[in-house]
Amino acid sequence: MKTKRVMITGATGFVGAHLAHRLLHDGYDVHLLVREDYAPWRIESVGSEMHLHVVDLGNRETLTIVVRKIQPDWIFDLAAYGAYSSQGDLHKIVRTNVVGTANLAEACLKVGFEPFIDTGSSSEYGFKDHAPSEKVSCKALPC
């Protein structure tokens, strides 16, 4: 049986790093797409076991080349910007969360894949004094 090749964006964040560690532990071929100024401390312990690709998700051409090179079976798009109050640059939020996701999906469609998992952030629910319930409908959310 062929080892699955897994590509993860946002792999230096909390969820992404834990996912990368688990997939490596389970024997998957793991490729991490990271931005130029990424913080490596969550993935340093597995540096020699994974493949690291520095790429701007907003750069469609370069991203397409990287995805074509990797040929991922599974994609986990965990990249996000704007989840913290210090991340308020609207253009960077759109470039990462909208343009980056569209570019990634387009590049992956060109090479084929099994699942494409795209995540969001609790910040999408707006400022709250409590965690959002899974029962909250989109109509109840401020748009």
C-alpha positions in Angstrom: 0.0 0.0 0.0 1.3 3.4 -1.0 2.1 5.8 1.8 -0.2 8.8 1.6 1.5 12.2 0.9 -0.1 14.8 3.1 0.2 18.6 2.6 -0.6 21.0 5.4 -0.8 24.8 5.4 -0.7 26.5 8.7 1.4 23.7 10.2 3.2 26.0 12.6 0.0 26.9 14.4 -1.3 24.9 17.3 -3.7 22.6 15.4 -1.4 22.2 12.3 1.7 21.4 14.3 -0.2 18.7 16.3 -1.7 17.3 13.1 1.8 17.2 11.5 3.3 15.4 14.5 0.5 12.8 14.5 0.7 12.2 10.8 4.5 11.7 11.0 4.1 9.4 14.0 1.6 7.3 11.9 4.0 7.0 9.0 2.7 9.5 6.5 4.8 11.5 4.1 4.2 15.0 5.4 4.8 18.3 3.5 4.3 21.6 5.3 3.7 24.8 3.4 4.8 27.8 5.5 5.1 31.5 5.0 8.5 33.2 4.8 8.4 34.6 8.4 7.0 31.4 10.0 7.8 30.6 13.7 9.5 27.1 13.7 9.3 26.3 17.4 6.3 24.0 17.2 7.8 21.8 14.4 11.5 21.9 15.3 11.5 18.5 16.9 10.3 16.8 13.6 12.3 18.9 11.2 14.3 16.0 9.7 11.2 13.9 9.3 9.0 16.2 7.2 9.4 18.3 4.0 9.2 22.1 4.4 8.2 24.4 1.6 8.3 28.1 2.1 5.6 29.6 -0.2 3.2 32.6 -0.2 -0.3 31.3 -0.6 -1.1 34.6 -2.3 1.3 33.8 -5.1 -0.7 31.5 -7.4 2.1 30.7 -9.9 4.7 29.7 -7.2 2.1 27.8 -5.2 1.0 25.8 -8.3 4.6 24.8 -8.9 5.0 23.6 -5.3 1.8 21.7 -5.3 2.6 20.1 -8.7 6.0 19.0 -7.2 4.4 17.6 -4.0 1.5 15.8 -5.7 -0.4 15.5 -2.4 -3.0 12.8 -1.7 -4.5 14.7 1.2 -4.6 18.4 1.8 -5.3 20.2 5.2 -5.6 23.9 4.7 -5.2 25.3 8.2 -3.6 28.6 7.3 -5.4 31.6 8.8 -4.7 35.2 9.5 -6.8 37.5 11.6 -7.5 35.2 14.5 -5.7 37.5 17.0 -6.3 41.1 17.8 -2.7 41.8 16.6 -3.6 40.5 13.1 -5.8 43.3 11.9 -4.4 44.0 8.4 -7.5 43.6 6.2 -5.5 43.1 3.0 -3.4 40.3 4.7 -6.6 38.7 6.0 -8.1 38.6 2.5 -4.8 37.5 0.9 -4.4 34.6 3.3 -7.9 33.5 4.0 -9.6 34.1 0.7 -7.1 34.4 -2.1 -4.7 31.9 -0.5 -7.5 29.3 -0.1 -8.7 29.9 -3.7 -5.1 29.6 -5.0 -4.5 26.4 -3.1 -7.8 24.8 -4.2 -7.1 25.7 -7.8 -3.5 24.3 -7.7 -4.7 21.1 -6.0 -7.5 20.6 -8.6 -4.9 20.6 -11.3 -3.0 17.6 -9.7 -5.9 15.8 -8.1 -6.4 14.6 -4.5 -8.5 12.6 -2.2 -9.8 14.9 0.6 -9.3 18.7 0.8 -10.0 19.8 4.4 -10.4 23.6 4.8 -10.7 25.0 8.3 -11.7 28.3 9.8 -11.3 30.0 13.1 -13.6 30.8 16.0 -12.9 34.4 15.1 -15.4 34.0 12.2 -18.1 34.2 14.8 -17.1 37.7 15.8 -16.3 39.1 19.2 -18.1 37.1 21.9 -17.8 36.8 25.6 -18.3 33.0 25.3 -17.4 30.2 23.0 -19.9 29.7 20.1 -22.2 26.8 20.2 -22.2 24.2 17.4 -26.0 24.8 17.3 -25.7 28.4 16.3 -27.0 28.8 12.7 -25.4 31.1 10.2 -28.5 33.3 10.3 -27.7 34.0 14.0 -24.2 35.2 13.2 -23.5 38.9 12.4 -22.4 39.3 8.8 
